[in-house]
Amino acid sequence: MTKAKPLQKKDDTRDKVLRSITKFAETLIKSIERGEFPEVAIPARTTSNIEYNPQLRQYVLGERKIVRTARNIKHLRPLAQLSWMAMFASQLIRSRKTSTLRDAFYNALGYEVDFEDQQESDEAVTELETIIGTVREDFNIYPEERSSVFGPLTIEYDVPGYEGRRLDLTTIPDGAMIGPAMTTAKFVKTSAKQVFVVEKGAIYQRFLEENVPSKYKAIVVHTAGQAPRATRKFIRRLNTELGLPVYIFTDADPWGMHIASVIVFGSALSAHVRELNVPDAVWAGLWASDITKYKLPAMKFNDEDIRRVAELEKDPRYLSDPWKREISNFKKLQKKAELEALSRYGLEYIVSDYLPEKLAELTKS
């Protein structure tokens, strides 16, 4: 009986999503039957339309919406694309099949739906999420997963065909992929005391080679750049369900800073999704100030870096420290450095020196 509950919950979610998609379609059809131009109001997913919700402890979408109407010839194409994506999602749910974002794009081309590229297709998926009030995973569309995890944690799967199967995350040398099945798996047991989230693959491998999971009793998560939603949800569960503190390590540049802030505060593009962020996670570095402190090899900012820092300075998520302080340091230095820059002192330095020093510094503050 216990194992049947997750399946029942998934069936309930499936039915709810189907009803929402059907309601969306009926709204368009009824407008046409009344001789009116169909239209849809879509929440604006911009940094100017996000606000902090103290109860949820994350940034959520504000009230501003964009109205897309068939009355405007420029809106016809995206409205048709959105309608097709709703149909495709409905088919996936009814047939109990899954698709990646890439699959969805190519399937659309097979129906001669005029998506210019996958980015435009992905945008239609996200708009559908905001309209029907659920996440793409609930209508069986997933991104290509690329993140991985290694550490002292045993999980138990609950997906059909694998119910009850367990996996010790220290048994796969390169770490296990964080996909939908792992995201929903039960946490059985762990001896971990903390979680280290790293942006770069080279640093992830260095942490494993230097036995960080054992030495620091840590679960190490590799985001491979911006953390996918499944990975952010997994990190949140490690924090909320196991009570493990989370430390994030990124490059010392505006892009790395943003990778960290999305994990902590949530992203503007996903502000319609709840419980993806980790409010108590700590951005541990590299900071702009670390470039000076550790005398790291650094590269000069290019025009894109300068523009990105200016954008972040206006973003409401960066109004407190360390974000505000480090933006100021970036503007003064006009330089950036990668995590690998710490290797100038030897391959082991990031684990033997930088990591304990940084943890001690953060613990005191």
Contacts in CASP RR format, 6 or more apart in sequence:
PFRMAT RR
TARGET T0000
AUTHOR 0000-0000-0000
METHOD contacts of the structure
MODEL  1
MTKAKPLQKKDDTRDKVLRSITKFAETLIKSIERGEFPEVAIPARTTSNI
EYNPQLRQYVLGERKIVRTARNIKHLRPLAQLSWMAMFASQLIRSRKTST
LRDAFYNALGYEVDFEDQQESDEAVTELETIIGTVREDFNIYPEERSSVF
GPLTIEYDVPGYEGRRLDLTTIPDGAMIGPAMTTAKFVKTSAKQVFVVEK
GAIYQRFLEENVPSKYKAIVVHTAGQAPRATRKFIRRLNTELGLPVYIFT
DADPWGMHIASVIVFGSALSAHVRELNVPDAVWAGLWASDITKYKLPAMK
FNDEDIRRVAELEKDPRYLSDPWKREISNFKKLQKKAELEALSRYGLEYI
VSDYLPEKLAELTKS
3 158 0 8 1.000
3 163 0 8 1.000
3 164 0 8 1.000
6 158 0 8 1.000
6 184 0 8 1.000
7 160 0 8 1.000
13 134 0 8 1.000
13 138 0 8 1.000
14 93 0 8 1.000
14 138 0 8 1.000
16 134 0 8 1.000
17 89 0 8 1.000
17 93 0 8 1.000
17 132 0 8 1.000
17 134 0 8 1.000
17 138 0 8 1.000
17 139 0 8 1.000
18 90 0 8 1.000
18 93 0 8 1.000
18 94 0 8 1.000
20 132 0 8 1.000
20 133 0 8 1.000
20 134 0 8 1.000
21 86 0 8 1.000
21 89 0 8 1.000
21 90 0 8 1.000
21 93 0 8 1.000
21 132 0 8 1.000
21 139 0 8 1.000
22 90 0 8 1.000
23 132 0 8 1.000
24 40 0 8 1.000
24 86 0 8 1.000
24 131 0 8 1.000
24 132 0 8 1.000
25 83 0 8 1.000
25 86 0 8 1.000
25 87 0 8 1.000
27 38 0 8 1.000
27 40 0 8 1.000
28 38 0 8 1.000
28 40 0 8 1.000
28 83 0 8 1.000
29 38 0 8 1.000
31 37 0 8 1.000
31 38 0 8 1.000
31 39 0 8 1.000
32 38 0 8 1.000
37 69 0 8 1.000
37 70 0 8 1.000
37 71 0 8 1.000
38 69 0 8 1.000
38 70 0 8 1.000
38 79 0 8 1.000
39 67 0 8 1.000
39 68 0 8 1.000
39 69 0 8 1.000
39 70 0 8 1.000
39 71 0 8 1.000
39 79 0 8 1.000
40 67 0 8 1.000
40 68 0 8 1.000
40 69 0 8 1.000
40 79 0 8 1.000
40 82 0 8 1.000
40 131 0 8 1.000
41 65 0 8 1.000
41 66 0 8 1.000
41 67 0 8 1.000
41 68 0 8 1.000
42 65 0 8 1.000
42 66 0 8 1.000
42 67 0 8 1.000
42 68 0 8 1.000
42 127 0 8 1.000
42 130 0 8 1.000
42 131 0 8 1.000
43 49 0 8 1.000
43 61 0 8 1.000
43 62 0 8 1.000
43 64 0 8 1.000
43 65 0 8 1.000
43 66 0 8 1.000
43 130 0 8 1.000
43 272 0 8 1.000
44 61 0 8 1.000
44 62 0 8 1.000
44 64 0 8 1.000
44 65 0 8 1.000
44 66 0 8 1.000
45 61 0 8 1.000
45 126 0 8 1.000
45 130 0 8 1.000
45 268 0 8 1.000
45 269 0 8 1.000
45 271 0 8 1.000
45 272 0 8 1.000
46 268 0 8 1.000
47 268 0 8 1.000
47 311 0 8 1.000
47 314 0 8 1.000
47 315 0 8 1.000
47 316 0 8 1.000
48 64 0 8 1.000
49 61 0 8 1.000
49 62 0 8 1.000
49 63 0 8 1.000
49 64 0 8 1.000
49 268 0 8 1.000
50 59 0 8 1.000
50 60 0 8 1.000
50 61 0 8 1.000
50 62 0 8 1.000
50 268 0 8 1.000
50 271 0 8 1.000
50 316 0 8 1.000
51 59 0 8 1.000
51 60 0 8 1.000
51 62 0 8 1.000
51 316 0 8 1.000
52 58 0 8 1.000
52 59 0 8 1.000
52 60 0 8 1.000
52 265 0 8 1.000
52 316 0 8 1.000
53 59 0 8 1.000
53 60 0 8 1.000
56 274 0 8 1.000
56 275 0 8 1.000
57 277 0 8 1.000
57 279 0 8 1.000
58 265 0 8 1.000
58 266 0 8 1.000
58 271 0 8 1.000
58 274 0 8 1.000
58 275 0 8 1.000
58 276 0 8 1.000
58 277 0 8 1.000
58 279 0 8 1.000
59 265 0 8 1.000
59 266 0 8 1.000
59 268 0 8 1.000
59 271 0 8 1.000
59 316 0 8 1.000
59 317 0 8 1.000
60 271 0 8 1.000
60 272 0 8 1.000
60 274 0 8 1.000
61 130 0 8 1.000
61 271 0 8 1.000
61 272 0 8 1.000
62 271 0 8 1.000
68 75 0 8 1.000
68 78 0 8 1.000
68 79 0 8 1.000
68 82 0 8 1.000
69 75 0 8 1.000
69 79 0 8 1.000
70 76 0 8 1.000
70 79 0 8 1.000
77 114 0 8 1.000
78 124 0 8 1.000
80 113 0 8 1.000
81 108 0 8 1.000
81 113 0 8 1.000
81 114 0 8 1.000
81 115 0 8 1.000
81 120 0 8 1.000
81 121 0 8 1.000
81 124 0 8 1.000
82 124 0 8 1.000
82 127 0 8 1.000
82 128 0 8 1.000
82 131 0 8 1.000
84 108 0 8 1.000
84 111 0 8 1.000
84 113 0 8 1.000
84 124 0 8 1.000
85 104 0 8 1.000
85 108 0 8 1.000
85 121 0 8 1.000
85 124 0 8 1.000
85 125 0 8 1.000
85 127 0 8 1.000
85 128 0 8 1.000
86 128 0 8 1.000
86 132 0 8 1.000
88 99 0 8 1.000
88 104 0 8 1.000
88 107 0 8 1.000
88 108 0 8 1.000
89 128 0 8 1.000
89 139 0 8 1.000
89 140 0 8 1.000
89 141 0 8 1.000
90 139 0 8 1.000
91 97 0 8 1.000
92 98 0 8 1.000
92 99 0 8 1.000
92 139 0 8 1.000
92 140 0 8 1.000
92 141 0 8 1.000
93 139 0 8 1.000
93 140 0 8 1.000
96 140 0 8 1.000
97 140 0 8 1.000
98 140 0 8 1.000
98 141 0 8 1.000
98 142 0 8 1.000
99 107 0 8 1.000
99 140 0 8 1.000
99 141 0 8 1.000
99 142 0 8 1.000
100 141 0 8 1.000
100 142 0 8 1.000
100 143 0 8 1.000
100 144 0 8 1.000
101 118 0 8 1.000
101 121 0 8 1.000
101 122 0 8 1.000
101 125 0 8 1.000
101 136 0 8 1.000
101 141 0 8 1.000
101 142 0 8 1.000
101 143 0 8 1.000
101 144 0 8 1.000
102 118 0 8 1.000
102 144 0 8 1.000
104 121 0 8 1.000
104 125 0 8 1.000
104 141 0 8 1.000
105 115 0 8 1.000
105 117 0 8 1.000
105 118 0 8 1.000
105 121 0 8 1.000
105 122 0 8 1.000
108 115 0 8 1.000
108 121 0 8 1.000
109 115 0 8 1.000
115 121 0 8 1.000
115 124 0 8 1.000
125 136 0 8 1.000
125 141 0 8 1.000
126 136 0 8 1.000
126 269 0 8 1.000
128 136 0 8 1.000
128 139 0 8 1.000
129 135 0 8 1.000
129 136 0 8 1.000
129 272 0 8 1.000
129 273 0 8 1.000
130 272 0 8 1.000
132 139 0 8 1.000
133 272 0 8 1.000
135 229 0 8 1.000
135 273 0 8 1.000
136 142 0 8 1.000
137 180 0 8 1.000
137 229 0 8 1.000
137 230 0 8 1.000
142 179 0 8 1.000
142 180 0 8 1.000
142 230 0 8 1.000
143 228 0 8 1.000
143 229 0 8 1.000
143 230 0 8 1.000
145 177 0 8 1.000
145 178 0 8 1.000
145 179 0 8 1.000
145 180 0 8 1.000
145 228 0 8 1.000
145 230 0 8 1.000
145 231 0 8 1.000
146 177 0 8 1.000
146 224 0 8 1.000
146 228 0 8 1.000
147 177 0 8 1.000
147 178 0 8 1.000
147 179 0 8 1.000
147 221 0 8 1.000
147 222 0 8 1.000
147 223 0 8 1.000
147 224 0 8 1.000
147 227 0 8 1.000
147 228 0 8 1.000
147 230 0 8 1.000
147 231 0 8 1.000
148 174 0 8 1.000
148 175 0 8 1.000
148 176 0 8 1.000
148 177 0 8 1.000
148 178 0 8 1.000
148 204 0 8 1.000
148 221 0 8 1.000
148 222 0 8 1.000
148 224 0 8 1.000
149 169 0 8 1.000
149 175 0 8 1.000
149 176 0 8 1.000
149 178 0 8 1.000
149 182 0 8 1.000
149 219 0 8 1.000
149 220 0 8 1.000
149 221 0 8 1.000
149 222 0 8 1.000
149 234 0 8 1.000
150 169 0 8 1.000
150 170 0 8 1.000
150 172 0 8 1.000
150 174 0 8 1.000
150 175 0 8 1.000
150 176 0 8 1.000
150 208 0 8 1.000
150 213 0 8 1.000
150 219 0 8 1.000
150 220 0 8 1.000
151 169 0 8 1.000
151 170 0 8 1.000
151 192 0 8 1.000
151 213 0 8 1.000
151 218 0 8 1.000
151 219 0 8 1.000
151 220 0 8 1.000
152 169 0 8 1.000
152 170 0 8 1.000
152 190 0 8 1.000
152 191 0 8 1.000
152 192 0 8 1.000
152 213 0 8 1.000
152 214 0 8 1.000
152 217 0 8 1.000
152 219 0 8 1.000
153 168 0 8 1.000
153 169 0 8 1.000
153 187 0 8 1.000
153 189 0 8 1.000
153 190 0 8 1.000
153 192 0 8 1.000
153 219 0 8 1.000
153 238 0 8 1.000
154 166 0 8 1.000
154 167 0 8 1.000
154 168 0 8 1.000
154 169 0 8 1.000
154 187 0 8 1.000
154 188 0 8 1.000
154 189 0 8 1.000
154 190 0 8 1.000
155 166 0 8 1.000
155 167 0 8 1.000
155 169 0 8 1.000
155 182 0 8 1.000
155 185 0 8 1.000
155 186 0 8 1.000
155 187 0 8 1.000
155 188 0 8 1.000
156 164 0 8 1.000
156 165 0 8 1.000
156 166 0 8 1.000
156 167 0 8 1.000
156 185 0 8 1.000
156 186 0 8 1.000
156 188 0 8 1.000
157 163 0 8 1.000
157 164 0 8 1.000
157 165 0 8 1.000
157 166 0 8 1.000
157 167 0 8 1.000
157 181 0 8 1.000
157 182 0 8 1.000
157 185 0 8 1.000
157 186 0 8 1.000
158 164 0 8 1.000
158 184 0 8 1.000
158 185 0 8 1.000
158 186 0 8 1.000
159 180 0 8 1.000
159 181 0 8 1.000
159 184 0 8 1.000
162 181 0 8 1.000
166 188 0 8 1.000
167 176 0 8 1.000
167 185 0 8 1.000
169 175 0 8 1.000
169 176 0 8 1.000
169 219 0 8 1.000
170 213 0 8 1.000
173 208 0 8 1.000
174 208 0 8 1.000
175 208 0 8 1.000
176 182 0 8 1.000
178 221 0 8 1.000
178 228 0 8 1.000
178 230 0 8 1.000
178 231 0 8 1.000
178 234 0 8 1.000
179 230 0 8 1.000
180 230 0 8 1.000
182 230 0 8 1.000
182 234 0 8 1.000
183 230 0 8 1.000
183 233 0 8 1.000
183 234 0 8 1.000
183 237 0 8 1.000
187 237 0 8 1.000
187 238 0 8 1.000
187 241 0 8 1.000
187 242 0 8 1.000
190 219 0 8 1.000
190 242 0 8 1.000
190 244 0 8 1.000
191 217 0 8 1.000
192 213 0 8 1.000
192 217 0 8 1.000
192 218 0 8 1.000
192 219 0 8 1.000
192 242 0 8 1.000
192 244 0 8 1.000
193 216 0 8 1.000
193 217 0 8 1.000
193 218 0 8 1.000
193 244 0 8 1.000
194 216 0 8 1.000
194 217 0 8 1.000
194 218 0 8 1.000
194 219 0 8 1.000
194 244 0 8 1.000
194 245 0 8 1.000
194 246 0 8 1.000
194 247 0 8 1.000
195 218 0 8 1.000
195 219 0 8 1.000
195 220 0 8 1.000
195 221 0 8 1.000
195 235 0 8 1.000
195 238 0 8 1.000
195 239 0 8 1.000
195 244 0 8 1.000
195 245 0 8 1.000
195 246 0 8 1.000
195 247 0 8 1.000
196 207 0 8 1.000
196 212 0 8 1.000
196 216 0 8 1.000
196 218 0 8 1.000
196 219 0 8 1.000
196 220 0 8 1.000
196 221 0 8 1.000
196 247 0 8 1.000
196 249 0 8 1.000
197 220 0 8 1.000
197 221 0 8 1.000
197 223 0 8 1.000
197 227 0 8 1.000
197 235 0 8 1.000
197 246 0 8 1.000
197 247 0 8 1.000
197 248 0 8 1.000
197 249 0 8 1.000
197 263 0 8 1.000
197 281 0 8 1.000
198 204 0 8 1.000
198 207 0 8 1.000
198 220 0 8 1.000
198 221 0 8 1.000
198 222 0 8 1.000
198 223 0 8 1.000
198 248 0 8 1.000
198 249 0 8 1.000
198 250 0 8 1.000
198 339 0 8 1.000
199 223 0 8 1.000
199 224 0 8 1.000
199 225 0 8 1.000
199 248 0 8 1.000
199 249 0 8 1.000
199 250 0 8 1.000
199 251 0 8 1.000
199 256 0 8 1.000
199 259 0 8 1.000
199 339 0 8 1.000
200 222 0 8 1.000
200 225 0 8 1.000
200 251 0 8 1.000
200 338 0 8 1.000
200 339 0 8 1.000
200 340 0 8 1.000
201 222 0 8 1.000
201 224 0 8 1.000
202 339 0 8 1.000
202 340 0 8 1.000
203 249 0 8 1.000
203 339 0 8 1.000
203 340 0 8 1.000
203 350 0 8 1.000
204 220 0 8 1.000
204 222 0 8 1.000
206 347 0 8 1.000
206 350 0 8 1.000
206 351 0 8 1.000
207 213 0 8 1.000
207 220 0 8 1.000
207 351 0 8 1.000
208 220 0 8 1.000
210 348 0 8 1.000
210 351 0 8 1.000
210 352 0 8 1.000
212 218 0 8 1.000
212 220 0 8 1.000
212 351 0 8 1.000
212 355 0 8 1.000
213 219 0 8 1.000
213 220 0 8 1.000
215 351 0 8 1.000
216 355 0 8 1.000
219 238 0 8 1.000
219 244 0 8 1.000
221 231 0 8 1.000
221 234 0 8 1.000
221 235 0 8 1.000
223 231 0 8 1.000
223 259 0 8 1.000
223 263 0 8 1.000
225 259 0 8 1.000
226 258 0 8 1.000
226 259 0 8 1.000
226 262 0 8 1.000
227 235 0 8 1.000
227 259 0 8 1.000
227 262 0 8 1.000
227 263 0 8 1.000
229 270 0 8 1.000
229 273 0 8 1.000
229 276 0 8 1.000
232 262 0 8 1.000
232 263 0 8 1.000
232 266 0 8 1.000
232 276 0 8 1.000
232 277 0 8 1.000
232 278 0 8 1.000
233 275 0 8 1.000
233 276 0 8 1.000
235 246 0 8 1.000
235 263 0 8 1.000
235 278 0 8 1.000
235 281 0 8 1.000
236 275 0 8 1.000
236 276 0 8 1.000
236 277 0 8 1.000
236 278 0 8 1.000
238 244 0 8 1.000
238 246 0 8 1.000
239 245 0 8 1.000
239 246 0 8 1.000
239 278 0 8 1.000
239 280 0 8 1.000
239 281 0 8 1.000
245 280 0 8 1.000
245 282 0 8 1.000
246 263 0 8 1.000
246 278 0 8 1.000
246 280 0 8 1.000
246 281 0 8 1.000
246 282 0 8 1.000
247 281 0 8 1.000
247 282 0 8 1.000
247 284 0 8 1.000
247 359 0 8 1.000
247 362 0 8 1.000
248 259 0 8 1.000
248 260 0 8 1.000
248 263 0 8 1.000
248 264 0 8 1.000
248 281 0 8 1.000
248 282 0 8 1.000
248 283 0 8 1.000
248 284 0 8 1.000
248 285 0 8 1.000
249 284 0 8 1.000
249 285 0 8 1.000
249 286 0 8 1.000
249 339 0 8 1.000
250 256 0 8 1.000
250 257 0 8 1.000
250 259 0 8 1.000
250 260 0 8 1.000
250 283 0 8 1.000
250 285 0 8 1.000
250 286 0 8 1.000
250 339 0 8 1.000
251 286 0 8 1.000
251 336 0 8 1.000
251 337 0 8 1.000
251 338 0 8 1.000
251 339 0 8 1.000
252 285 0 8 1.000
252 286 0 8 1.000
252 287 0 8 1.000
252 288 0 8 1.000
252 290 0 8 1.000
252 291 0 8 1.000
252 296 0 8 1.000
252 298 0 8 1.000
252 336 0 8 1.000
252 337 0 8 1.000
252 338 0 8 1.000
252 339 0 8 1.000
252 341 0 8 1.000
253 305 0 8 1.000
253 330 0 8 1.000
253 336 0 8 1.000
253 337 0 8 1.000
253 338 0 8 1.000
254 305 0 8 1.000
254 308 0 8 1.000
254 309 0 8 1.000
254 312 0 8 1.000
254 327 0 8 1.000
254 330 0 8 1.000
254 336 0 8 1.000
255 308 0 8 1.000
257 283 0 8 1.000
257 312 0 8 1.000
257 323 0 8 1.000
257 326 0 8 1.000
257 327 0 8 1.000
257 330 0 8 1.000
258 308 0 8 1.000
258 312 0 8 1.000
260 281 0 8 1.000
260 283 0 8 1.000
260 285 0 8 1.000
261 283 0 8 1.000
261 317 0 8 1.000
261 318 0 8 1.000
261 323 0 8 1.000
262 277 0 8 1.000
263 277 0 8 1.000
263 278 0 8 1.000
263 281 0 8 1.000
264 277 0 8 1.000
264 278 0 8 1.000
264 279 0 8 1.000
264 281 0 8 1.000
264 283 0 8 1.000
265 277 0 8 1.000
265 279 0 8 1.000
265 317 0 8 1.000
266 276 0 8 1.000
266 277 0 8 1.000
266 317 0 8 1.000
270 276 0 8 1.000
282 362 0 8 1.000
283 322 0 8 1.000
283 323 0 8 1.000
284 358 0 8 1.000
284 359 0 8 1.000
284 362 0 8 1.000
285 358 0 8 1.000
286 296 0 8 1.000
286 337 0 8 1.000
286 338 0 8 1.000
286 339 0 8 1.000
286 341 0 8 1.000
286 342 0 8 1.000
287 322 0 8 1.000
287 326 0 8 1.000
287 329 0 8 1.000
288 326 0 8 1.000
288 327 0 8 1.000
288 329 0 8 1.000
288 330 0 8 1.000
288 333 0 8 1.000
288 335 0 8 1.000
288 336 0 8 1.000
289 325 0 8 1.000
289 326 0 8 1.000
289 329 0 8 1.000
290 296 0 8 1.000
290 337 0 8 1.000
291 298 0 8 1.000
291 333 0 8 1.000
291 335 0 8 1.000
291 336 0 8 1.000
291 337 0 8 1.000
291 341 0 8 1.000
292 329 0 8 1.000
292 333 0 8 1.000
294 342 0 8 1.000
294 354 0 8 1.000
296 337 0 8 1.000
296 341 0 8 1.000
296 342 0 8 1.000
296 344 0 8 1.000
297 337 0 8 1.000
297 341 0 8 1.000
297 344 0 8 1.000
298 333 0 8 1.000
298 335 0 8 1.000
298 336 0 8 1.000
298 337 0 8 1.000
298 341 0 8 1.000
299 335 0 8 1.000
299 336 0 8 1.000
299 337 0 8 1.000
300 334 0 8 1.000
300 335 0 8 1.000
301 309 0 8 1.000
301 330 0 8 1.000
301 334 0 8 1.000
301 335 0 8 1.000
301 336 0 8 1.000
305 336 0 8 1.000
306 334 0 8 1.000
309 327 0 8 1.000
309 330 0 8 1.000
309 331 0 8 1.000
312 318 0 8 1.000
312 323 0 8 1.000
312 327 0 8 1.000
313 327 0 8 1.000
313 331 0 8 1.000
317 323 0 8 1.000
318 324 0 8 1.000
318 327 0 8 1.000
330 336 0 8 1.000
339 350 0 8 1.000
342 349 0 8 1.000
342 350 0 8 1.000
342 354 0 8 1.000
343 349 0 8 1.000
343 350 0 8 1.000
345 353 0 8 1.000
END
